[in-house]
Amino acid sequence: MARGGGEILNMELLTALVGAIIGAVCSFALSEYVKRRDERIRLLAALRTEVRLNLEVAQEILRINSDINFDAKGESQWEWCEVVPFSESAWNAVTTTGALSHFDQKLIEALSQAFAMVKRSNFAAEKIKAGKYNPREGKQYTLSVRKAKEELEPIMKLLDNAH
């Protein structure tokens, strides 16, 4: 009988140990889930802010540049177009840290396509800033801003609906 009591004690200790291990694993998993969710929320907020800012910049550039005759003949009629690079800092942070894994494939593809257009527009802006102004470059830049804006508008809706 004494032997049976020792086995019960061992079983109770073993059960307590297994329970503690399972509790620790579940607690760790829950903690990681909450951290991941919180990080995703912060990343979405940063991307929303950046996309909203870029949409405002695009709208202003398009408004100002709409009054320019990019096809005018003669340099005396050429006007400088508004050139403002888009922000890419939140996008760069998300991609360089591997945080894209926090998002679903549809959002990743849409973000990638939109920010590819942002990069093209920024390249056109840098080209204008680095060289002698040519209205054909201003026209091309304005078209790239329009395309970037068209890509960013649905992204804003996707980001607003992402949870």
N, C-alpha and C positions, 0 to 999 in steps of 0.2 A: 504493500500500500504506500509506503513512503516513496517507493520508486514512482508510482503513479502521480503523486503530488508534485514531484520534481519535474516530470514531463509536462504537467499542466502549467507549472511556473515557467518552464522554458517556452512553451507554446504562447503563453501570455506575453512574454518578453519579445519573442519573435514577431508576434502579431503587432505589438506596439512599435517595434522597429520598422516593420514593413509599412505600417500606417504612417509613421513619421517620414519615411522616404517618399512614399506616394504623395503625402501632403506637401513636402518640400518641392517635389517635381511639379506638382500642380500649381503651387504658388509661384515658382519660377516661370512656368509657361504663361500664367496669367499676367505676371509682371512684364514679360517680354511682349505679349500681345498688346498691353496697354501702351508700352513705350512705342511700339511700331505704329499703333493707331494715332498716338499723339504726334509722332514725327510726320506721318502722312498728312494729318490735319495742318500742321505748320507748313509743309511743302506745298500743299494745295493753296493755302493762304498766300504764300510768297508768289506762286505762279499766277494766281488771280490778280494780285496787285500789279505784277509785271505786265501781264496781258492787258489789263485795264489802262495802265500808263501808256503802253505802246499803241493802243487804239486811239487814245486821246492825241498822242503825238501824230499819228497817221492822219487823223481827221484835220488837225491844224495844218499840216504840210499840204495836204490835198486842197484845203480851202485857199491857202495863200498861193500855191502854184497853179491853181485853176485860172488865175488872171494873167498868167504869163503866156505869151505867144512864142512857143519853142520853135516854130517854123519860120520866124521872121527872118528876112534877108538883111544882111548887113549887121556888123557888130554893134553899131550904135543903137540898134533896137533891142539887142539882147538884154534881158534882165536876169539878175541872179535869182535862182530858185532857192527856196527854203530847204536847208539840208540839216537834218537832225537825226543822228543815229538812234536806232531802237535800243532798248535795254535788253541785255541777255544774261544778266548776273544770276537770276534765280534759275533759269534754264541751265546755265553752265554748272551751277552748284548741284542741281539734281542729277545731271548726267555724269559729272566727274566723281561724285560720291557713290554712284551705283544706286541711287535712291529711286530710279525709275521702276525698280522691282516692286515698289509700293503701289503701283498703279496697274489697272487692267490694260490689256493689249490695245483696245480701241483708243483709249486716251493716249497711250504711248505713241501710237502711229499718228494720231492727229497732232499731238504736240511736236513730234519730229518733223512733220511736214510743214507746220506753221513756222517753226523756228528755222527751218531751212530757208524759207522765204525771208525771214527777218535777217538772216546772215547775208543773203543776196542783196537785200536792200542796204544793209550796212556796208557791204563791199562797194556798192555803187556810190554811197555817200563818201567813203574814204577816197575813192578814185577822183571824185569831184574836188574834194578838199586838197588833194595832193598835186593836182595839175592845173593847167590853164583851163578856165571855165569854157565849156562848149555847150550850147543849148541842147544838142542831141543827147549829151550825157544827162542834162537836167531832165529832159523828157523821159529818158530811160529810167532814171532814178525815180521820178514821179510814178511811172508805171509799176516799178518794183514795190513802191510804197503801197500803191493801190492793191496789188496782188497780196502783199503781206497782210494788209487790213482785211481783205476777203478771207484769208486763211485764219486770222486771229478771231474774227467775229464768232464762228461756230465753236472755237475753243473756249471762249468765254462762257458760252452756254454749257458746254461739257463740264468745265471746272465748277460752275455754279451748281450743277446737278450732282457732282461727285461728292460722296460722303466718306 
